[in-house]
Amino acid sequence: MTAQLHAEQPSFTEVIKQLNSLLKAKDYIAAYQYGDDQTFEYGGDPEFDLLVGLAAYGSEKYQEAVFAFERVLLTKPGSYLSRYYLASSYLKVDNLHAAAAELERLLTRPLTQTQREKTEALHNRVERILVNRNLTWYQQVSSSIAYDNNVNSGTDQKTITLPNIGEIQLFDTSRATRDLSYSVNYMAGYQHPISQYQWLKIDVLASYFGYAQQTQYQRFQAGFNLAYEQELLRGKVSVAGFSRPLWREVEQATSVEDLTGNVEKEIGPYRTENGISLFFQKNTSRKTSYRLGGNYSKIANDVNPQLDMTRTKISGSFQYKTKLLHTIIGHWQQDVTDDQASNYNSKDTMGVTYQVTWPITNTLVSNSYIMVENHKYDDEHPLFKEVRDEVMTALSSQLLFNSSDKLQLKLSINVQNKESNVELFSYDRLEVAGSWQYRF
């Protein structure tokens, strides 16, 4: 019986002849079926696998074609037909990056003029598809409501002592004030690809913050960001320009009397920050990544030009992923006022943040952080006759529920404490908030 089975098994030459005949007749379905029946016996031979791959491709069995062409290239990496049709099969199964990589390898080989033109045409087609897929419009709306026991970051002291003046009674607006707050936010963006590895991004945002009783703290902020981004050194680099105007109900204290009496307020332009930013982000392994960034901006104060300043910020972060995502962030910021007489508002800020993200389930994520900052001011404050030196500690814990790919719900508790050598600027603050966010 064994002898009879071997007698019925067609020889390699007969199989190749039959496959060629069916392919010439463009009977791809029959060719693939015939070749598939012989794969157990002849699979692994590059000539056989090439013909089976062409039959699979012609009969629209593209994943099977990928397997066949990959087997050919294991033993004959210089095969033009196998690599070209492997790239074509990758395109058909929507593995565009693999298709582009195979075509780029092919273009480094010596090719005939016809082969090169054919390969370049397919490569350009894959590149166009990749570029068009990076062309994206996106929008996001969100809102929140919160209880805040210190909306103005005021002191809990009822009186303070000024040098050469003595003890004075603070007006209510200079002291800690609790209220309910709410916000409504909208963001829209557009990503325009320049190539597979380069693109432009435009983001526009608008946010309104309101308060149930303390309406003098309501404000409206807008933002515009234009960025050039590129994949570089197996990471991503971004260079951006931004503008962030802010409108609010203005209250300006310029004298001792203003700390103890009512100050006129009106809604209008408050300040505008214009600047540039640069950052680089890279994944160094499946578990680790880092990011470096810097900002330089000019802040123009519409209410009091003496508060105009230049801001420089440098930051760096490192992430490590286990079951949890650990992030350590360090930052340094320098604010320098344009007016030398207001140099007591100039300061250097140094801080460090530790953040841990815990994916509790596929839809529920916990995110918490602790941040410590030190603020060192440059000159003596004209009222308090001291150079301010402050430490601020912030704690935050958030619970995020991703009910879908587009909708996110969030509960958060935020705590702040600032200790200052000038008692007016020391405060404690607690905020409990709930929010939702929808991206489309």
C-alpha positions, 0 to 999 in steps of 0.5 A: 500500500505504501508503494501505491501511495508513493506512486499516486503522489505527483513528482515535484516536476509535475507539481510545478508544471501543473501550477504554472499551467493553472497560473498561466490560465489565470485559474487562481482558485484551482491553482491555490487549491492544488498547491495547498494539497501539495504543501505538506509534501513540498512546502519550504521549497522556494520555487513551489512556495512562490507559485503557491503564493502567486496563486493565493494572491490571485485568489484573494487569499492574502494572508495565505499569500503572506505566509508563502512569500515569507517562506520563500524569502527565508531561503531566497532573500534576493527574490524580487517577485517574492518581496514585491508580492509580499509587500502587495499582500501586506497592503491587502491585509492592511499591514501598511508599515510592513509593506513600506518596509519591504518596498524600501528594502527592495529599492536598495537592491539592484533592479531593472528599470521596469522593476524599479518603476513598479516598486516605486509606484507601489511604494508611493501608493502605500505612502499616500495611504499612510499619510492620508490615515494620519489626516485627522479631525478631532473634537472634545467637550467636557464639563465639571462641577466641584466643591472648593473650600478655598477658591481664591487660595486665601489665608485662614488668618483674620489679621496680619501684621505689616512692618512699621504699621502693625496688625490689620484686619483682612477683608473677606476677599483676601481670606479663604472663601469656599464655593461651588465651581463649575467649568465648560470646556471645548477643544478642536484639533486638526492633524495634517500629515506632511509625510509618513513621519512628519505632520502639523497639528493645530489645536484650539480650545476655550474654557469657562470657569464659573462660581455659584456665589463668588462670581468675581472669580469667574474667568474665560480662557482661550488657547491656540497651539500650532505644532510641527511634529516628527518621528526622530531617533525612534522617538517623537519631537515637537516644536510649537507656538502657542497663545493663551489669552485670559479674561476675568473679573479683575480685582487689583490690590495696590495698597494697604487700604485695598486689603481692608476695603472693597475694590472695584471689579470688572470683566475684561482682558486680564493677561495673554501668554505667547510662547514657543515650546519644544519637547522630545519623547522616546520609548527606550523599551517596552517598559520605560520611556522618557520625555524632555521639554522646554517652554519660553513665553512672554506674559503681558498683563492687560490690567497692570503692565508692571506685572508683564514677565518672561517665563522659562520652563524646563522639565523632564520625566521618566516612566516605568511600567510594571502592573502599574505605570510609575512616572517621575517628573522634575521641573524648573521654572523662572519668572522674570518681571519686565519692570525692575520695580516689580522684581519682588514678583520674579521667582525661581520654582523647582519641583518634583512629582511622583505619579502612579497609574493603576489600571484596576480593570479594562474600564476603571483606572486610578491615577494619583500623584504628589508634587512638592515645589519650592518658590524662591523670590528675587527681591523683598516685598514692598509691603511685607519687607521680606523676600518670599520663600515658599513650599507648596505640596499638592496631592491628587487622587483620581478615579477614571471610568472609560465607559466607551472609547469616547466617553470618560467620567472622572472623580477627583480629590485635590489637596494643596498646602502652601507654607510661606514666610509671609503669612498672607500667602500661606494657605490650605485648599481642598477640592472635590470634583466630578467631570465628564469628557467626550471625544469625537 
